[in-house]
């Protein structure tokens, strides 16, 4: 069989998602639709990693020498996927930062950073944080008595470096960004200015670590294996098999780690070690992580 006549299934899927990104780039599309396509691209890529990439990784780890229709082994496929994903992730982020975000500003929808807020706006959000966010945050520090915490799949997290001013000892801590709160916090009643929730939390970390110096914080996100594996010849009870697999999915191995461009090398090294991944599994993203949250903008009255 001439394998050169076949396309690689995974690369074809990424090419499809690239066409979704092309719709986000298309200035003929309504602006909020372009933001929606950016969100769809992000969600699609999450699912691709949770199922497609996870399946290839599992076959590689179990030693199954199954080649793709176009003749590629698991290692070659993963290398091809990772190279293409890095290029797509960068193009995706750049489309938002350079095209869609400025266009949103022109239409009066500004996604701003904490330093861009006026003192009055910051004061208002400080009260909001204390009343609504602070009570639901649970910072988890890592030390000999407390192992590295479990990081749930697709959750947004802050990796925090703190220091004891008396001993000078530095420690790593993790703060999970609540998923049941809107990602973009409205600064004013007109919904014209919004700030990412992780930035609001990042500016109030000193309240979570009293008596410690907050040295730095970095946003990161993990994707876990969510492939459902049911063996028909072994699993006679389909319901029990599905329950077992759904339980396993929550604790599936990490297949991708997303970090921002400003991540501290020591923090990245710690994440790679504790999450049991390699540097090849890391995707560096310019700007905001998890742009699937842009779907929130589609509910704006515009």
N, C-alpha and C positions, 0 to 999 in steps of 0.2 A: 504493500500500500504506500502510495506517495504521500507522505505526511505534509509535504510543502503545499498541498492543495487545501489544507485545513487552517482555519484561523484559531488562535488561542481563545478559549472561552472567557477567561478572566480579563484578558486585554480587551476583548470585544465589549465586555461589560463596562470597563473603564472608559472606552471610547463612547459608549452610550451616555455615561454620566458627563463626559466632556461636552456632549451636545446639549445637555441640560444647562451646563455652565455657559454655553454659547447664547442661550436664551437670556441669561442674566446679563450678558454683555450687550445684547441687542437694544440699542437706544430707542427703537421703534416700539418696544414693549412698554406698557404702563409701569411707572416707577415702582410701585409696591409689588407688582408682579415680578419685576426683576429681583427684588429682595426675596420674594417667595421662592424663586428658582434657586437663589443662593442657599436658602434653607433646605430645599429639597435635595440639592447636591450634597449638602453635609449629611443629611439623614441617610441618603443612599449609600454614601461612603461608609458610614457607621455600620450599616447592615452588611455591606460587602466584606468588611473586616470580620464581623461577628460570625459570618457563615462561610463565605468563600475562602478567605485567607485562613481562617481557623481550621477549615477542613484540610487545606494543603499542609499546614503546620502539623496537624495531627498525623497525617499520612507520613510525613517526613520523620516525625519522632518515633512512630511505630515501625519504621523500616519498610513500609509498603512501597515497592518500586514501581508504582503505577505512573505511567507517562500520560501526558495530555494528548489530545488528538493530533496536535502538531508536533509531537515528539519530544516535548520538554519534560525533564524530570522535576521533582518538587523544588530542589534548590534553585534551578534555573528559572522556574516560574516565580518563586518568591523574589528573586533578584530583579526580574523584569517588572513585577508588580510594584515593588518598593521604589524603583527608579521612576516609574510612571506616576505613582501616587505622590511622590515628593514634588514633581513638576506640576501636577494638577492642584495639589494643596496650596502651592505658592500662587498659582494663577487664580485660584478661588479667592484667596485672601487679598490679592492685589485688585481683583475686580471690585471687592467691597471697599477697600481702602481708597482706591484711586478713582473709581467710577461711581458706584452706587451711593456710597456715604456722602461725597460732595453733592451729588444730585439731591439726596434727601435734605441736606442743609438748605439748598436753594428753595425747596418746597416747605421749609419751616420745620423740618424734623431733624433735630440735632442730637446725635449720640455723642456725648461729651465725656471727658475724663474728670476726675475729682478736681485737679488743679484749674480746670476751666470754669468751675462754679464760683459764683460771688460769695463773699462771707455770709450774706443772709441765706443763700441757698444751702451752703454747707451747714449752717446752724440748724436749718429746718430738717435736713437729712440726718443730722446727729441725733435729734429728738426722735425721728422716725426709726432710726437704727436701734436706739435704746429701747423703744417700746415694742417693736415688731420683730427684729432680727436677733438681737443679743440673747433673748431668752431661749432661742432654739438652736444656738450654736454650741457645739461640743468639741473644743480643741483637744487633740490627742497628742501628747508628747512621746517621743521615743527615748528610752533610756534602758539600762540593764533590767529594770523591773517592769518595763512596759515595751513589749515588742512592737514592731512596725504594724500599724493598724491595717485592717482589711479595707481596700479601696473598691467600692462598688463600680460596676461597669457603667460607662457613660456619665458618671458623676463629675461635676466640676469641683476642683479642690485647690486650696492654697497650701503650698509647701512653705513653711515659715521657719526662719532661723532666729533663735532667741539666745540670749546670753545672760548668765547669772552675773550681776555686777560685782558680787563679792568674790566668787571663785574664778570668774573669767571663763567658766566652762560654757561652751556653745552646745546647743541641743537643737534637734529637728522636731518640728511639730506639724501636724496636719489639721486643717480646718476645712470641713466640707461645706460647700456653698449650697444652701437649701434649694431643693428642687421644686418645692411647693410654693415658691414665691416668684413673681415675674422676674425674668432675667434683667430687664431694663426698667430701672426705677424712675418714675416720672418725677421731675424736679418741680414742675409747676402744673397747675390745673389745666393748662391748655395743651398738655402733652407735647409741647414743642421742644422741650429739652429733657433728655433721658440719660442716665448714667448707668453703666453696667453694675450689677449687684456685687460682683467680686471686687470692684474698686471701692465701693462703699465699705465693705467688710475689711478690705485691706487698710483703709485709713483708720480703723478703730481696733486694730489688733492689740494695741496696748491695754485695752480694757479686758481682753481675753487672757492676757498674760501679766497680771499684776506682779510687780516686783522684779520683772525681767525686762531686759532691753530687746526690743524687736529690731533685728539687724536688717532683715530683708524678707520679702515674700515673693513667691512665683506661682503662677497659675499652671495647673497641669490636669490632665484628663486621661483616663485609661479606657481601653476597649477590651472586653473579655470574650473568650470563645463562647458562642451561644448556639453552636451547631447542635441540632437534635439528632441523636444517633439511636435508632431503634433497630435491633436485630430480630427479624421476623422468625428466624429458626430457633431463637433462644427465648424471646419475649412472647410468651403465650397470652399474657394479660396485657393488652395494649394500654389500658388505662393506667395500670401500675407502671408500665414502662415509660409512659409520658410523664407521670408524676415524678419518677426518678430523674428523668432527663431535665425537666424544668427545674428541679431542685439543684441539679448539678450545674446548670447554666449560670446560676448566681455566683458560683465559686469557680467558674471556668478559668483556665489560665489566661494571662494577659497576652494579647496579640498586637497591641499598639499602645504607645504612650505619646500623647501630644503635649508639647511644651511651647512656651513663647520664645521669641528670639533672645530675650534678655535673661534666660535662665542661668543661674550660677552653675559653673561646671561641677562643683562639689555636690550641689543638690542633685544635678542630673545623674552623677555617678551613683549617689545613694539610691535614687529612684530605680535606676537600672538594676542595681544589685538586689534591692529589697523586693522588687516586682518580678524578679527572675526573668528578665528579658535581655536582649543584646542591644547594642547601639543601632543595629539595623532596624530594630522595631520602633525607634524613636522618629517622630515626625515633628519638625520644627515649623511652627506656624507664625507668620507675621501678623501682628494685630490680635484681634479677639479670637479665642478658642470657641468652638461649638456655635457656628453661625446658624444652626438649625433654629436657634432662638429668634431669628429674624421673622419667623412666622407670627410673632407677637405684633409686629408692625402692621400686619394685614387687617387687624381689628381696629386700627385707628380710623377716626372719622375724617377721611380726606377725599 
